[in-house]
Amino acid sequence: MGTKVFLRFQIVSIMFCFFVMGSIEMVGIASNYIKVSLHLSDTKANILPTLVYIWFLICTLPTSIAMNKIGRKNMVLLSMCILAISTLIPFLKITYSSMVVCFVILGISNVCLQASAYPLFSNIIQGDKLAIHLTFGEFVKTFSCFVAPYVAMIGALHFQHFFNLGWRILFLVYFAITAITILLLSITKIEREPPAITTNDLFPCLKLLKEPLVILSFIGVMCHVGIDIGTNTVAPKLLMYKLGITLEAASFASGLYFIARLSGGLVWTFVINKIPKRIFFYISVALLLIGTSGLYFVSTKFWLSFFIAVIGVGNASIFPVVISQAMLAHPDQKSRISVLMIMGQFGGAIFPLLMGIALDHIGMYGSVSVLMFGILYLLYFALRQKKMEVA
């Protein structure tokens, strides 16, 4: 096999890993179907995404340490094997307890996968090309997020009487793709890497949170991911509430958010290097403010869809800007900061839970206000980084 062909095979194998990573975003639409199936309150239903994202805080650093002992490739394979098991649980019996177990395992395995797959890419791609390939990896991951709501919707509409699959066909699709990815990566040769994060890095990593810009960036990632999974979860409910339509008819809203985020990411890729990052960040936050504010006032399908899409475009490139600011402040601590930023994704555990509580006790507008809180923090972050003259 030629060197170029071999490299392309390595890249394709890891791109499949990025697609599998996108399985974490299916928890938003899946929790909506579980709520209907089990007649749950919004608070109880939104605990399920919390059980997925809380593991980013708990497992990221231990995973980074463990993968240096068994190797990045082995950690990726182990993560996907565990993830495949989680996707089979909904086919045993749909109960709240079984779905709690499913989402906990899905969360742990996805954290391990993300913490090891990103570094694994650096084993085969170095230099400037790494950023380009990682950007495309994010595109693949977002595409996976985009298709999940539509797969669930098609399953609910057309596969309910086919072995009673219904919306659960979503889990079957991810099981099949995960199994293929495990096979591909197993036969792909990737050289073992030298250790990067060790047990000695535990406290130095956490100590970095004392640095002003690092802690601001950490909370910024929390808000970005919280807005992401929060919008994914609440968008169909908002359409059901305002338009009086069924969940199957409203499920497209989650897919719309992700296609807008996908499109926005592609556009921002060409724009980000042409304007100052601080101005770029202000534009992104402004779009988030416009999109979320619009949800309070409109009540037609077109305008609700429009403002959900605006939120998607605005949230498309928040993460790379936030993490780059932290790395620019501490260029000698990139590995440790990268671990902390991945840990910050546990914001996806906090926002859906708060939104569910707000939805049950205040109403739909209370739930949207939780999103607004996260956006206002990102505006605060933009103002603070200007004062610190990092951008």
FIKOLMI-528353 format. One record per residue: residue in one letter; chain; x, y, z of N, C-alpha, C in turn. Coordinates in pm, whole numbers, plus 50000, padded with zeros to 5 digits. Layout:
! residues N
res;chain;n.u;n.v;n.w;ca.u;ca.v;ca.w;c.u;c.v;c.w
A;A;X;Y;Z;X;Y;Z;X;Y;Z
...
! end
This chain:
! residues 391
res;chain;n.u;n.v;n.w;ca.u;ca.v;ca.w;c.u;c.v;c.w
M;A;50086;49880;50000;50000;50000;50000;50089;50124;50000
G;A;50065;50219;49907;50145;50340;49899;50129;50427;50022
T;A;50230;50514;50044;50228;50600;50163;50106;50691;50166
K;A;50072;50752;50052;49956;50843;50047;49825;50768;50070
V;A;49813;50651;50009;49691;50571;50026;49678;50527;50172
F;A;49790;50487;50233;49791;50444;50372;49750;50559;50464
L;A;49804;50680;50436;49769;50798;50517;49621;50831;50503
R;A;49569;50822;50382;49426;50849;50361;49339;50749;50436
F;A;49382;50624;50439;49308;50521;50512;49308;50552;50662
Q;A;49422;50599;50714;49430;50639;50854;49334;50755;50883
I;A;49334;50853;50793;49248;50971;50811;49101;50932;50807
V;A;49063;50848;50711;48924;50803;50700;48881;50731;50826
S;A;48968;50646;50880;48936;50572;51003;48906;50666;51118
I;A;48989;50771;51133;48968;50864;51243;48848;50954;51217
M;A;48820;50985;51090;48700;51063;51059;48573;50986;51099
F;A;48576;50855;51083;48464;50774;51131;48449;50789;51283
C;A;48563;50801;51353;48558;50823;51498;48488;50954;51531
F;A;48514;51058;51451;48447;51186;51472;48297;51174;51449
F;A;48258;51093;51352;48114;51073;51330;48051;51006;51452
V;A;48119;50905;51506;48069;50837;51626;48060;50934;51743
M;A;48156;51027;51753;48151;51129;51858;48020;51205;51858
G;A;47966;51228;51739;47841;51302;51727;47722;51235;51793
S;A;47740;51108;51831;47631;51036;51898;47590;51103;52028
I;A;47681;51180;52088;47649;51243;52216;47535;51344;52201
E;A;47522;51404;52084;47419;51505;52063;47280;51445;52042
M;A;47274;51313;52021;47141;51252;52003;47063;51250;52133
V;A;47131;51278;52247;47061;51274;52376;46953;51381;52383
G;A;46972;51494;52310;46872;51599;52315;46739;51554;52256
I;A;46742;51504;52132;46618;51460;52068;46566;51331;52131
A;A;46658;51243;52172;46615;51116;52234;46541;51141;52365
S;A;46589;51239;52444;46523;51269;52572;46381;51319;52550
N;A;46356;51388;52438;46220;51434;52407;46127;51315;52378
Y;A;46177;51216;52302;46096;51098;52274;46076;51013;52399
I;A;46177;51004;52483;46165;50929;52609;46063;50996;52699
K;A;46064;51130;52701;45965;51204;52783;45823;51167;52743
V;A;45798;51162;52611;45664;51127;52562;45632;50981;52591
S;A;45728;50892;52565;45705;50748;52583;45677;50710;52728
L;A;45748;50774;52822;45737;50738;52963;45655;50840;53044
H;A;45600;50942;52975;45516;51044;53039;45591;51112;53155
L;A;45709;51165;53124;45794;51227;53225;45771;51378;53232
S;A;45807;51437;53344;45811;51583;53354;45934;51632;53279
D;A;45938;51761;53246;46054;51815;53176;46180;51807;53262
T;A;46164;51828;53392;46280;51818;53482;46339;51679;53477
K;A;46254;51578;53488;46302;51440;53490;46361;51400;53355
A;A;46298;51445;53246;46350;51413;53113;46485;51480;53088
N;A;46502;51602;53137;46626;51676;53113;46739;51633;53204
I;A;46709;51547;53301;46817;51486;53381;46901;51394;53293
L;A;46840;51338;53187;46910;51241;53101;47030;51305;53030
P;A;47016;51422;52964;47136;51486;52908;47239;51522;53014
T;A;47191;51557;53135;47283;51587;53245;47370;51467;53277
L;A;47310;51348;53274;47384;51225;53304;47488;51192;53197
V;A;47473;51251;53080;47572;51231;52973;47689;51327;52990
Y;A;47660;51454;53012;47764;51557;53007;47840;51576;53139
I;A;47786;51530;53250;47853;51546;53378;47989;51475;53379
W;A;48004;51373;53293;48128;51294;53293;48244;51368;53229
F;A;48217;51476;53157;48327;51556;53105;48409;51615;53220
L;A;48342;51652;53327;48410;51708;53443;48488;51599;53518
I;A;48431;51480;53525;48486;51374;53609;48592;51290;53539
C;A;48571;51260;53411;48650;51157;53342;48759;51208;53248
T;A;48757;51336;53210;48850;51383;53108;48996;51367;53149
L;A;49032;51419;53266;49171;51412;53310;49215;51268;53338
P;A;49136;51186;53410;49176;51045;53427;49193;50971;53295
T;A;49107;51003;53196;49120;50939;53064;49251;50979;52997
S;A;49285;51108;53007;49410;51156;52947;49531;51087;53008
I;A;49524;51060;53137;49634;50990;53205;49636;50843;53165
A;A;49517;50781;53161;49509;50637;53129;49552;50607;52987
M;A;49520;50697;52894;49551;50668;52754;49701;50671;52728
N;A;49777;50738;52815;49921;50737;52800;49982;50604;52845
K;A;49904;50527;52919;49951;50394;52962;49914;50287;52859
I;A;49794;50298;52799;49752;50193;52705;49762;50238;52560
G;A;49786;50369;52537;49796;50421;52401;49667;50486;52355
R;A;49679;50587;52272;49562;50661;52226;49469;50574;52142
K;A;49524;50497;52051;49442;50412;51965;49364;50311;52047
N;A;49430;50247;52144;49362;50148;52228;49252;50213;52311
M;A;49276;50336;52357;49173;50406;52434;49053;50439;52346
V;A;49078;50479;52222;48969;50507;52128;48887;50380;52103
L;A;48955;50269;52079;48886;50142;52054;48804;50098;52175
L;A;48864;50110;52294;48793;50073;52417;48670;50160;52436
S;A;48685;50290;52410;48573;50384;52425;48457;50346;52334
M;A;48489;50313;52208;48384;50281;52111;48318;50147;52141
C;A;48392;50053;52197;48330;49926;52237;48228;49949;52348
I;A;48263;50035;52444;48170;50068;52552;48051;50145;52497
L;A;48077;50237;52405;47969;50315;52344;47872;50225;52269
A;A;47926;50125;52197;47840;50032;52123;47746;49957;52218
I;A;47796;49921;52335;47713;49852;52436;47598;49942;52479
S;A;47629;50072;52500;47525;50165;52546;47411;50178;52445
T;A;47443;50170;52315;47338;50187;52212;47246;50066;52203
L;A;47284;49955;52265;47198;49835;52262;47099;49832;52378
I;A;47125;49909;52484;47040;49905;52603;46893;49941;52574
P;A;46866;50044;52489;46723;50075;52462;46645;49961;52399
F;A;46712;49860;52345;46640;49749;52282;46607;49638;52381
L;A;46655;49651;52507;46618;49553;52609;46479;49586;52663
K;A;46465;49705;52719;46336;49751;52769;46345;49900;52796
I;A;46243;49974;52752;46242;50119;52774;46180;50148;52910
T;A;46265;50173;53008;46222;50222;53139;46312;50339;53174
Y;A;46272;50417;53272;46355;50532;53309;46492;50484;53360
S;A;46490;50375;53438;46615;50322;53493;46708;50274;53382
S;A;46654;50205;53282;46739;50154;53174;46798;50268;53092
M;A;46720;50376;53073;46771;50488;52997;46874;50568;53077
V;A;46859;50569;53209;46963;50631;53293;47094;50557;53274
V;A;47090;50424;53279;47211;50342;53259;47268;50366;53120
C;A;47180;50368;53020;47223;50390;52881;47296;50523;52866
F;A;47239;50630;52921;47297;50763;52903;47424;50781;52984
V;A;47432;50718;53101;47555;50725;53180;47670;50659;53104
I;A;47646;50539;53050;47750;50468;52975;47786;50544;52848
L;A;47683;50598;52780;47708;50678;52659;47795;50799;52691
G;A;47767;50864;52803;47844;50982;52842;47988;50949;52873
I;A;48011;50846;52954;48148;50808;52992;48228;50768;52869
S;A;48168;50687;52783;48240;50640;52664;48271;50754;52568
N;A;48178;50850;52556;48201;50961;52463;48309;51056;52515
V;A;48314;51075;52645;48421;51157;52704;48556;51093;52675
C;A;48566;50962;52700;48691;50890;52675;48729;50897;52527
L;A;48628;50889;52440;48652;50895;52296;48705;51032;52255
Q;A;48641;51138;52303;48684;51274;52266;48823;51306;52321
A;A;48849;51262;52445;48977;51292;52509;49093;51219;52441
S;A;49064;51111;52367;49171;51033;52303;49175;51047;52151
A;A;49061;51071;52087;49058;51078;51940;49126;51205;51887
Y;A;49104;51319;51955;49169;51442;51911;49322;51428;51914
P;A;49381;51381;52027;49527;51362;52027;49574;51255;51928
L;A;49490;51152;51904;49529;51045;51811;49555;51100;51671
F;A;49480;51202;51633;49499;51263;51501;49641;51318;51487
S;A;49695;51372;51599;49830;51431;51593;49938;51325;51574
N;A;49902;51196;51588;49998;51089;51563;50027;51073;51414
I;A;49932;51113;51330;49949;51091;51186;49958;51222;51107
I;A;49906;51333;51165;49910;51463;51098;49980;51563;51189
Q;A;50080;51632;51137;50153;51731;51216;50149;51868;51147
G;A;50193;51967;51223;50208;52101;51167;50075;52169;51135
D;A;50081;52257;51035;49963;52337;50998;49847;52251;50946
K;A;49879;52135;50889;49775;52049;50833;49684;51991;50941
L;A;49736;51983;51065;49656;51927;51174;49531;52010;51198
A;A;49546;52144;51201;49430;52231;51226;49324;52214;51117
I;A;49369;52201;50992;49275;52183;50880;49198;52052;50895
H;A;49270;51945;50928;49205;51814;50942;49113;51808;51064
L;A;49153;51875;51173;49067;51879;51290;48939;51959;51261
T;A;48953;52066;51183;48835;52144;51143;48738;52057;51062
F;A;48794;51977;50970;48708;51888;50892;48648;51780;50983
G;A;48725;51737;51083;48672;51641;51179;48553;51696;51253
E;A;48561;51825;51291;48448;51890;51356;48328;51898;51262
F;A;48355;51919;51133;48248;51921;51033;48177;51785;51030
V;A;48256;51676;51030;48199;51540;51029;48117;51516;51156
K;A;48171;51560;51270;48101;51544;51398;47968;51619;51397
T;A;47970;51743;51346;47847;51823;51340;47747;51762;51242
F;A;47796;51705;51132;47707;51638;51038;47636;51521;51106
S;A;47710;51448;51189;47649;51339;51265;47539;51391;51357
C;A;47567;51507;51423;47465;51569;51509;47342;51610;51429
F;A;47366;51657;51306;47257;51705;51219;47163;51591;51179
V;A;47219;51475;51145;47133;51368;51094;47053;51298;51204
A;A;47102;51304;51330;47038;51230;51438;46889;51262;51455
P;A;46847;51390;51462;46703;51418;51479;46618;51366;51363
Y;A;46672;51371;51241;46595;51325;51125;46582;51172;51124
V;A;46688;51103;51168;46680;50957;51179;46573;50918;51281
A;A;46573;50988;51396;46472;50960;51499;46331;50989;51447
M;A;46315;51100;51374;46185;51138;51320;46137;51035;51218
I;A;46226;50992;51128;46189;50891;51028;46151;50760;51096
G;A;46229;50725;51199;46197;50602;51272;46061;50609;51339
A;A;46031;50724;51402;45903;50740;51470;45785;50736;51373
L;A;45805;50789;51252;45696;50797;51154;45678;50669;51073
H;A;45788;50597;51045;45781;50488;50948;45824;50350;51001
F;A;45886;50343;51119;45938;50215;51168;45875;50172;51299
Q;A;45763;50236;51336;45698;50200;51461;45646;50056;51458
H;A;45603;50011;51343;45547;49876;51332;45648;49775;51277
F;A;45772;49820;51259;45879;49731;51213;45960;49689;51335
F;A;45923;49573;51393;45983;49524;51517;45976;49627;51630
N;A;45874;49716;51620;45851;49818;51722;45975;49907;51744
L;A;46048;49932;51636;46171;50012;51646;46140;50158;51679
G;A;46055;50221;51597;46022;50361;51618;46147;50448;51622
W;A;46147;50546;51715;46260;50638;51727;46389;50569;51772
R;A;46377;50447;51825;46496;50375;51872;46588;50333;51758
I;A;46540;50345;51634;46626;50313;51520;46751;50401;51521
L;A;46741;50518;51587;46856;50607;51601;46973;50534;51670
F;A;46942;50460;51776;47046;50387;51848;47102;50273;51763
L;A;47017;50211;51683;47061;50102;51597;47157;50153;51490
V;A;47128;50270;51435;47216;50330;51333;47354;50359;51392
Y;A;47357;50419;51511;47486;50450;51573;47562;50324;51615
F;A;47488;50219;51651;47555;50091;51682;47626;50038;51558
A;A;47556;50040;51445;47613;49988;51321;47737;50068;51279
I;A;47727;50201;51284;47840;50285;51244;47957;50269;51341
T;A;47927;50256;51471;48033;50234;51569;48104;50102;51545
A;A;48028;49997;51513;48087;49866;51485;48180;49872;51363
I;A;48136;49942;51258;48219;49959;51138;48347;50035;51172
T;A;48334;50139;51253;48449;50221;51291;48550;50141;51372
I;A;48501;50059;51463;48590;49972;51543;48670;49880;51451
L;A;48602;49823;51352;48669;49733;51256;48774;49810;51176
L;A;48738;49927;51124;48831;50007;51045;48955;50045;51125
L;A;48934;50096;51245;49047;50141;51326;49133;50025;51373
S;A;49071;49910;51395;49146;49792;51441;49250;49748;51339
I;A;49216;49762;51209;49308;49717;51105;49398;49830;51054
T;A;49383;49948;51115;49465;50063;51076;49587;50072;51167
K;A;49705;50071;51109;49828;50082;51187;49859;50228;51215
I;A;49870;50260;51344;49907;50395;51388;50015;50382;51494
E;A;50126;50452;51474;50240;50441;51564;50205;50489;51705
R;A;50258;50418;51806;50237;50456;51946;50310;50587;51975
E;A;50249;50672;52056;50302;50805;52085;50369;50808;52222
P;A;50460;50904;52245;50517;50921;52379;50414;50982;52473
P;A;50421;50956;52604;50325;51012;52699;50324;51164;52697
A;A;50204;51224;52715;50191;51370;52718;50141;51419;52854
I;A;50035;51355;52905;49979;51390;53036;50001;51273;53130
T;A;50059;51298;53247;50084;51193;53345;50014;51227;53476
T;A;50024;51136;53573;49960;51161;53703;50016;51286;53770
N;A;50138;51324;53734;50198;51445;53791;50132;51573;53739
D;A;50050;51559;53634;49985;51676;53575;49849;51706;53639
L;A;49802;51619;53729;49669;51634;53786;49651;51769;53853
F;A;49735;51799;53950;49721;51925;54023;49765;52046;53942
P;A;49876;52037;53863;49910;52152;53776;49798;52189;53680
C;A;49725;52088;53629;49611;52115;53539;49505;52196;53612
L;A;49464;52148;53728;49359;52214;53805;49405;52349;53857
K;A;49534;52361;53886;49589;52488;53936;49577;52599;53833
L;A;49577;52562;53704;49564;52662;53598;49431;52737;53605
L;A;49331;52676;53670;49201;52741;53683;49208;52867;53769
K;A;49321;52886;53839;49338;53009;53916;49372;53127;53825
E;A;49421;53097;53705;49455;53203;53610;49326;53267;53556
P;A;49313;53400;53559;49187;53467;53522;49132;53426;53385
L;A;49216;53429;53282;49165;53400;53148;49130;53252;53131
V;A;49202;53165;53201;49174;53022;53191;49038;52990;53252
I;A;49010;53044;53371;48880;53016;53433;48766;53081;53355
L;A;48793;53202;53299;48692;53265;53214;48663;53180;53090
S;A;48769;53126;53031;48754;53041;52912;48684;52910;52947
F;A;48717;52854;53063;48655;52730;53110;48503;52748;53121
I;A;48462;52857;53185;48318;52884;53199;48257;52916;53062
G;A;48337;52982;52974;48289;53011;52839;48257;52885;52762
V;A;48343;52782;52775;48315;52652;52711;48190;52590;52771
M;A;48175;52600;52902;48054;52549;52967;47929;52612;52907
C;A;47932;52744;52888;47815;52814;52833;47792;52776;52687
H;A;47901;52767;52609;47888;52730;52467;47820;52594;52453
V;A;47869;52493;52527;47812;52358;52516;47672;52355;52577
G;A;47651;52432;52685;47518;52439;52745;47415;52496;52649
I;A;47453;52602;52576;47364;52661;52475;47339;52560;52364
D;A;47443;52486;52328;47434;52388;52220;47332;52279;52252
I;A;47353;52208;52362;47263;52097;52397;47128;52151;52445
G;A;47129;52272;52507;47004;52332;52551;46913;52367;52435
T;A;46969;52427;52329;46891;52460;52210;46842;52334;52141
N;A;46930;52235;52131;46894;52107;52071;46775;52044;52143
T;A;46772;52057;52274;46666;51996;52354;46536;52077;52350
V;A;46549;52210;52361;46429;52292;52378;46363;52330;52246
A;A;46437;52328;52135;46381;52374;52007;46253;52299;51967
P;A;46252;52163;51970;46127;52095;51935;46013;52127;52032
K;A;46047;52140;52162;45944;52170;52263;45885;52308;52238
L;A;45969;52401;52195;45923;52537;52168;45822;52538;52053
L;A;45851;52461;51947;45759;52452;51834;45629;52383;51874
M;A;45641;52279;51956;45520;52210;52004;45434;52305;52086
Y;A;45499;52386;52171;45429;52479;52260;45362;52591;52182
K;A;45432;52649;52085;45381;52767;52014;45292;52733;51895
L;A;45316;52616;51833;45242;52581;51712;45140;52472;51735
G;A;45147;52406;51851;45053;52299;51881;45070;52177;51793
I;A;45195;52144;51756;45221;52030;51668;45280;51913;51748
T;A;45290;51797;51685;45342;51678;51752;45494;51682;51757
L;A;45552;51594;51840;45697;51585;51851;45759;51543;51717
E;A;45694;51449;51648;45745;51404;51519;45754;51521;51420
A;A;45653;51606;51422;45652;51722;51331;45751;51829;51374
A;A;45780;51835;51505;45869;51940;51556;46016;51897;51560
S;A;46044;51769;51538;46181;51718;51552;46279;51783;51455
F;A;46227;51833;51343;46316;51895;51244;46392;52014;51303
A;A;46338;52074;51411;46400;52193;51469;46542;52165;51519
S;A;46563;52047;51578;46698;52010;51624;46792;51995;51505
G;A;46744;51931;51398;46825;51917;51278;46855;52051;51213
L;A;46757;52141;51216;46775;52274;51160;46886;52348;51235
Y;A;46886;52337;51368;46990;52402;51448;47128;52353;51407
F;A;47141;52222;51389;47272;52166;51357;47316;52197;51213
I;A;47221;52200;51118;47261;52236;50981;47302;52382;50977
A;A;47240;52468;51059;47280;52609;51067;47419;52620;51130
R;A;47443;52540;51234;47575;52541;51298;47681;52489;51202
L;A;47643;52387;51125;47734;52329;51026;47769;52433;50920
S;A;47668;52500;50866;47689;52602;50762;47768;52720;50817
G;A;47733;52760;50940;47803;52870;51003;47950;52840;51023
G;A;47980;52718;51063;48118;52678;51084;48199;52687;50956
L;A;48139;52647;50844;48209;52655;50715;48234;52800;50675
V;A;48134;52885;50695;48150;53027;50660;48255;53093;50750
W;A;48244;53067;50881;48337;53129;50975;48481;53085;50950
T;A;48501;52963;50896;48636;52915;50867;48709;53009;50771
F;A;48635;53066;50676;48695;53157;50578;48704;53301;50630
V;A;48620;53334;50729;48612;53472;50777;48707;53498;50893
I;A;48729;53397;50977;48795;53417;51107;48935;53476;51095
N;A;49005;53445;50987;49141;53498;50971;49145;53635;50904
K;A;49028;53686;50864;49023;53814;50792;48985;53931;50882
I;A;48933;53901;51001;48897;54007;51096;48954;53972;51233
P;A;48974;54070;51321;49024;54040;51456;48932;53942;51528
K;A;48993;53850;51603;48913;53748;51673;48812;53810;51769
R;A;48848;53924;51830;48756;53987;51924;48630;54035;51852
I;A;48647;54096;51734;48532;54141;51655;48449;54022;51610
F;A;48518;53916;51566;48450;53793;51526;48365;53739;51640
F;A;48421;53742;51761;48350;53690;51878;48228;53775;51909
Y;A;48243;53908;51897;48128;53997;51919;48015;53967;51820
I;A;48051;53942;51695;47951;53910;51593;47877;53781;51630
S;A;47952;53680;51673;47893;53552;51711;47796;53569;51828
V;A;47839;53645;51930;47753;53667;52048;47630;53749;52010
A;A;47648;53846;51921;47534;53927;51875;47429;53839;51807
L;A;47474;53744;51724;47381;53653;51659;47308;53566;51762
L;A;47381;53523;51864;47317;53444;51970;47211;53526;52042
L;A;47242;53652;52070;47146;53740;52137;47022;53764;52051
I;A;47044;53789;51921;46931;53813;51829;46845;53688;51818
G;A;46909;53573;51799;46835;53449;51782;46752;53413;51903
T;A;46813;53421;52022;46742;53384;52145;46634;53486;52179
S;A;46662;53615;52159;46561;53718;52186;46439;53699;52096
G;A;46463;53661;51972;46353;53641;51879;46256;53533;51922
L;A;46307;53432;51993;46220;53321;52037;46112;53366;52135
Y;A;46137;53478;52204;46037;53528;52299;45914;53585;52227
F;A;45934;53638;52107;45831;53723;52048;45757;53663;51929
V;A;45817;53566;51858;45753;53516;51736;45674;53388;51764
S;A;45575;53364;51679;45487;53248;51700;45449;53180;51569
T;A;45530;53199;51465;45504;53130;51339;45619;53034;51311
K;A;45593;52933;51232;45694;52831;51203;45815;52891;51134
F;A;45790;52982;51039;45902;53041;50965;45995;53117;51057
W;A;45940;53207;51140;46025;53291;51223;46089;53213;51338
L;A;46019;53116;51393;46081;53031;51495;46200;52955;51435
S;A;46179;52902;51315;46287;52830;51246;46404;52924;51216
F;A;46370;53046;51173;46473;53144;51140;46561;53175;51261
F;A;46500;53202;51375;46578;53241;51493;46655;53122;51552
I;A;46601;53001;51540;46677;52882;51582;46802;52867;51496
A;A;46786;52893;51365;46901;52887;51273;47004;52995;51306
V;A;46959;53113;51344;47050;53223;51380;47134;53182;51503
I;A;47071;53116;51599;47144;53067;51716;47251;52967;51672
G;A;47215;52879;51579;47311;52780;51529;47432;52844;51465
V;A;47409;52945;51381;47520;53015;51315;47606;53088;51419
G;A;47541;53153;51515;47615;53226;51618;47700;53137;51706
N;A;47653;53015;51733;47725;52925;51824;47826;52837;51751
A;A;47840;52855;51619;47919;52763;51537;48067;52761;51572
S;A;48124;52877;51604;48269;52883;51622;48310;52948;51753
I;A;48223;52942;51852;48256;52996;51984;48371;52917;52047
F;A;48365;52785;52038;48462;52699;52106;48606;52726;52063
P;A;48637;52724;51931;48777;52746;51893;48832;52883;51933
V;A;48746;52986;51933;48792;53118;51973;48824;53121;52122
V;A;48735;53064;52202;48755;53062;52348;48881;52986;52384
I;A;48898;52865;52329;49013;52784;52364;49143;52847;52314
S;A;49138;52914;52199;49259;52977;52146;49305;53092;52235
Q;A;49210;53164;52295;49245;53274;52385;49320;53222;52508
A;A;49273;53111;52563;49339;53052;52679;49478;53003;52643
M;A;49492;52945;52524;49623;52893;52482;49721;53006;52450
L;A;49670;53116;52395;49756;53230;52368;49811;53290;52497
A;A;49731;53285;52602;49773;53339;52731;49880;53252;52795
H;A;49875;53119;52766;49970;53025;52826;50017;52926;52719
P;A;50099;52972;52625;50141;52887;52513;50224;52765;52556
D;A;50283;52769;52674;50364;52657;52722;50280;52553;52796
Q;A;50150;52575;52805;50061;52485;52880;49948;52432;52792
K;A;49972;52417;52661;49865;52384;52567;49797;52251;52598
S;A;49875;52147;52634;49818;52015;52661;49724;52021;52781
R;A;49768;52089;52887;49687;52098;53009;49562;52182;52985
I;A;49577;52293;52912;49461;52378;52883;49361;52304;52795
S;A;49410;52225;52699;49321;52146;52613;49236;52051;52696
V;A;49298;51986;52796;49225;51895;52885;49118;51971;52962
L;A;49154;52089;53014;49058;52169;53091;48939;52213;53005
M;A;48967;52249;52880;48858;52295;52793;48762;52181;52759
I;A;48816;52058;52743;48729;51942;52721;48644;51918;52846
M;A;48707;51935;52965;48631;51920;53090;48516;52020;53096
G;A;48538;52139;53040;48436;52243;53043;48309;52208;52970
Q;A;48314;52102;52889;48194;52061;52817;48084;52006;52909
F;A;48118;51991;53038;48015;51945;53131;47906;52051;53150
G;A;47924;52169;53087;47815;52267;53086;47689;52209;53022
G;A;47708;52108;52936;47593;52039;52877;47512;51960;52978
A;A;47570;51941;53099;47496;51875;53206;47412;51974;53285
I;A;47460;52097;53295;47395;52197;53381;47277;52265;53313
F;A;47297;52310;53189;47194;52389;53121;47063;52311;53100
P;A;47066;52187;53045;46939;52117;53025;46863;52094;53156
L;A;46937;52066;53264;46870;52044;53393;46802;52172;53440
L;A;46872;52285;53433;46813;52413;53473;46695;52449;53383
M;A;46707;52418;53254;46599;52449;53160;46476;52364;53187
G;A;46498;52237;53225;46386;52150;53258;46313;52198;53382
I;A;46389;52239;53485;46329;52292;53608;46251;52420;53577
A;A;46314;52509;53496;46247;52634;53459;46120;52607;53380
L;A;46124;52506;53292;46009;52474;53209;45892;52426;53294
D;A;45921;52343;53395;45815;52289;53481;45757;52393;53576
H;A;45839;52490;53621;45794;52582;53724;45764;52724;53675
I;A;45822;52763;53562;45800;52898;53510;45731;52894;53375
G;A;45772;52800;53292;45715;52789;53158;45824;52796;53052
M;A;45782;52794;52927;45875;52789;52815;45971;52909;52814
Y;A;45921;53026;52849;46007;53145;52846;46113;53140;52955
G;A;46082;53075;53065;46183;53055;53169;46296;52968;53119
S;A;46262;52866;53040;46362;52777;52982;46452;52851;52886
V;A;46393;52936;52801;46472;53016;52705;46561;53115;52780
S;A;46516;53162;52896;46595;53259;52973;46725;53197;53025
V;A;46726;53065;53048;46849;52998;53088;46953;53009;52977
L;A;46908;52991;52852;46997;53010;52738;47051;53153;52736
M;A;46963;53250;52761;47004;53390;52758;47111;53418;52863
F;A;47102;53355;52977;47203;53372;53082;47341;53331;53030
G;A;47348;53218;52961;47475;53171;52905;47529;53267;52801
I;A;47441;53324;52719;47483;53418;52614;47536;53546;52676
L;A;47471;53595;52781;47518;53716;52848;47656;53694;52911
Y;A;47681;53572;52957;47816;53543;53009;47920;53553;52896
L;A;47886;53501;52777;47980;53507;52665;48008;53653;52627
L;A;47907;53739;52641;47929;53882;52617;48024;53939;52721
Y;A;48005;53899;52846;48095;53939;52955;48237;53891;52927
F;A;48250;53767;52878;48381;53711;52844;48449;53798;52738
A;A;48374;53839;52637;48430;53921;52529;48482;54054;52584
L;A;48406;54115;52675;48447;54243;52733;48570;54227;52821
R;A;48576;54118;52897;48689;54095;52988;48816;54066;52910
Q;A;48807;53987;52801;48928;53955;52727;48982;54080;52658
K;A;48896;54173;52625;48943;54300;52567;49026;54376;52669
K;A;48981;54378;52795;49053;54448;52900;49189;54383;52926
M;A;49194;54248;52908;49321;54178;52934;49414;54184;52815
E;A;49363;54241;52703;49444;54261;52582;49508;54132;52533
V;A;49424;54028;52525;49474;53901;52474;49438;53885;52328
A;A;49319;53934;52289;49272;53912;52152;49358;53987;52054
! end
